[in-house]
Amino acid sequence: MEQEMKYPQWQQLLHDAILEFDSVCLARKVRKAEAAISVRMQKLRAASHNPDELWALRDGLSIIRILKEERQSPPVLTDE
């Protein structure tokens, strides 16, 4: 049973990025998710905002940061 997304306009893009493991596709999906989150944050700040969604957006940006650090950077080679 799949859980319904509370904020699908940006959560679906984030979900797609999380599930992507091809580095080229991942970079594109991360950019799209990050842009959607940024746009939504700007809209919420300009209007009466939903504090629950702002927290979710911040969490989304944290996830994007992790995806960039762990999946987009080239692997570190060590001498063994």
Backbone as CSV, one residue per row, in Angstrom:
resi,resn,N_x,N_y,N_z,CA_x,CA_y,CA_z,C_x,C_y,C_z
1,MET,0.835,-1.177,0.000,0.000,0.000,0.000,0.883,1.245,0.000
2,GLU,0.718,2.079,-1.007,1.520,3.278,-1.122,0.840,4.430,-0.389
3,GLN,1.632,5.148,0.386,1.108,6.279,1.149,0.925,7.478,0.230
4,GLU,-0.195,8.184,0.382,-0.463,9.368,-0.417,0.455,10.502,0.029
5,MET,0.962,11.255,-0.931,1.851,12.370,-0.623,1.021,13.576,-0.196
6,LYS,1.478,14.227,0.841,0.764,15.389,1.370,0.971,16.620,0.481
7,TYR,2.163,16.738,-0.128,2.506,17.886,-0.982,3.072,17.370,-2.317
8,PRO,2.215,16.766,-3.142,2.714,16.072,-4.340,3.385,16.974,-5.374
9,GLN,3.097,18.274,-5.391,3.674,19.140,-6.426,5.197,19.167,-6.369
10,TRP,5.793,18.945,-5.202,7.256,18.875,-5.122,7.737,17.550,-4.546
11,GLN,6.907,16.880,-3.754,7.337,15.609,-3.152,7.523,14.511,-4.198
12,GLN,6.731,14.529,-5.265,6.886,13.503,-6.299,8.239,13.634,-6.981
13,LEU,8.658,14.873,-7.242,9.972,15.089,-7.863,11.096,14.634,-6.940
14,LEU,10.957,14.904,-5.651,11.954,14.450,-4.680,11.974,12.926,-4.614
15,HIS,10.822,12.330,-4.597,10.697,10.869,-4.569,11.396,10.252,-5.780
16,ASP,11.161,10.843,-6.956,11.795,10.345,-8.181,13.318,10.435,-8.090
17,ALA,13.832,11.514,-7.502,15.285,11.669,-7.350,15.847,10.637,-6.379
18,ILE,15.147,10.415,-5.287,15.616,9.449,-4.289,15.750,8.056,-4.887
19,LEU,14.825,7.704,-5.765,14.820,6.358,-6.348,15.721,6.210,-7.568
20,GLU,16.381,7.287,-7.994,17.232,7.250,-9.185,18.674,6.907,-8.811
21,PHE,19.268,5.969,-9.553,20.654,5.598,-9.295,21.571,5.833,-10.494
22,ASP,21.018,6.157,-11.640,21.834,6.535,-12.788,22.317,7.962,-12.546
23,SER,23.629,8.183,-12.577,24.186,9.479,-12.180,23.725,10.633,-13.074
24,VAL,23.579,10.389,-14.366,23.127,11.452,-15.272,21.677,11.818,-14.978
25,CYS,20.839,10.807,-14.867,19.421,11.045,-14.566,19.262,11.625,-13.168
26,LEU,20.073,11.172,-12.231,19.984,11.669,-10.863,20.253,13.169,-10.819
27,ALA,21.290,13.625,-11.497,21.619,15.053,-11.491,20.436,15.873,-12.006
28,ARG,19.807,15.420,-13.069,18.660,16.129,-13.646,17.484,16.135,-12.680
29,LYS,17.210,14.997,-12.078,16.073,14.892,-11.157,16.303,15.683,-9.875
30,VAL,17.536,15.716,-9.409,17.857,16.511,-8.220,17.638,17.993,-8.519
31,ARG,18.091,18.446,-9.692,17.894,19.856,-10.062,16.413,20.207,-10.132
32,LYS,15.606,19.318,-10.722,14.164,19.576,-10.830,13.509,19.625,-9.451
33,ALA,13.860,18.699,-8.579,13.279,18.674,-7.238,13.702,19.900,-6.446
34,GLU,14.970,20.248,-6.544,15.484,21.409,-5.818,14.794,22.689,-6.294
35,ALA,14.596,22.824,-7.592,13.921,24.005,-8.138,12.472,24.073,-7.662
36,ALA,11.779,22.939,-7.685,10.381,22.910,-7.239,10.262,23.264,-5.760
37,ILE,11.181,22.775,-4.956,11.172,23.089,-3.522,11.448,24.570,-3.312
38,SER,12.415,25.113,-4.022,12.751,26.537,-3.881,11.575,27.429,-4.266
39,VAL,10.919,27.101,-5.368,9.761,27.882,-5.810,8.653,27.815,-4.765
40,ARG,8.391,26.630,-4.253,7.331,26.475,-3.260,7.661,27.230,-1.972
41,MET,8.914,27.192,-1.546,9.312,27.928,-0.340,9.102,29.427,-0.527
42,GLN,9.438,29.943,-1.695,9.243,31.365,-1.964,7.765,31.731,-1.920
43,LYS,6.912,30.882,-2.490,5.472,31.144,-2.473,4.928,31.133,-1.048
44,LEU,5.377,30.186,-0.241,4.882,30.098,1.128,5.362,31.273,1.972
45,ARG,6.544,31.734,1.724,7.067,32.879,2.483,6.329,34.163,2.120
46,ALA,5.892,34.271,0.855,5.218,35.475,0.387,3.754,35.533,0.841
47,ALA,3.160,34.399,1.076,1.748,34.341,1.466,1.648,33.857,2.907
48,SER,0.427,33.765,3.372,0.267,33.129,4.684,0.676,31.679,4.486
49,HIS,1.628,31.245,5.243,2.259,29.960,4.964,1.767,28.847,5.883
50,ASN,2.062,27.673,5.434,1.739,26.449,6.157,3.024,25.986,6.849
51,PRO,3.118,26.128,8.182,4.369,25.754,8.866,4.731,24.279,8.701
52,ASP,3.737,23.410,8.588,4.035,21.987,8.391,4.721,21.753,7.052
53,GLU,4.237,22.434,6.021,4.869,22.265,4.721,6.256,22.886,4.694
54,LEU,6.441,24.013,5.369,7.784,24.598,5.419,8.781,23.632,6.044
55,TRP,8.380,22.945,7.103,9.263,21.933,7.713,9.538,20.810,6.723
56,ALA,8.503,20.380,6.010,8.685,19.314,5.022,9.623,19.773,3.906
57,LEU,9.495,21.029,3.486,10.386,21.570,2.457,11.831,21.600,2.936
58,ARG,12.036,22.005,4.170,13.395,21.999,4.729,13.965,20.584,4.767
59,ASP,13.121,19.633,5.147,13.561,18.235,5.138,13.918,17.797,3.719
60,GLY,13.113,18.223,2.756,13.387,17.899,1.359,14.732,18.439,0.905
61,LEU,15.051,19.675,1.294,16.355,20.245,0.937,17.499,19.481,1.601
62,SER,17.272,19.013,2.807,18.296,18.196,3.481,18.529,16.893,2.724
63,ILE,17.460,16.293,2.257,17.576,15.053,1.480,18.339,15.317,0.190
64,ILE,18.043,16.424,-0.475,18.750,16.772,-1.706,20.239,16.961,-1.430
65,ARG,20.575,17.618,-0.333,21.985,17.808,0.025,22.674,16.455,0.173
66,ILE,22.012,15.513,0.831,22.581,14.171,1.011,22.741,13.464,-0.330
67,LEU,21.729,13.566,-1.191,21.828,12.940,-2.516,23.016,13.498,-3.291
68,LYS,23.206,14.798,-3.227,24.337,15.409,-3.936,25.665,14.927,-3.375
69,GLU,25.773,14.872,-2.065,27.030,14.476,-1.435,27.344,12.998,-1.634
70,GLU,26.337,12.151,-1.486,26.591,10.713,-1.476,26.466,10.038,-2.829
71,ARG,25.613,10.555,-3.711,25.390,9.836,-4.958,25.944,10.552,-6.178
72,GLN,26.126,11.851,-6.104,26.592,12.564,-7.297,28.092,12.754,-7.318
73,SER,28.720,12.726,-6.175,30.168,12.913,-6.167,30.845,11.621,-6.601
74,PRO,31.991,11.736,-7.284,32.693,10.521,-7.712,33.176,9.725,-6.494
75,PRO,33.240,8.415,-6.624,33.688,7.604,-5.501,35.131,7.908,-5.119
76,VAL,35.390,7.852,-3.843,36.745,8.096,-3.343,37.523,6.788,-3.443
77,LEU,38.666,6.848,-4.115,39.503,5.665,-4.255,40.528,5.670,-3.137
78,THR,40.702,4.534,-2.529,41.683,4.418,-1.450,42.750,3.407,-1.841
79,ASP,43.923,3.603,-1.325,45.002,2.633,-1.539,44.880,1.550,-0.479
80,GLU,44.736,0.344,-0.942,44.632,-0.780,0.018,45.763,-1.730,-0.175
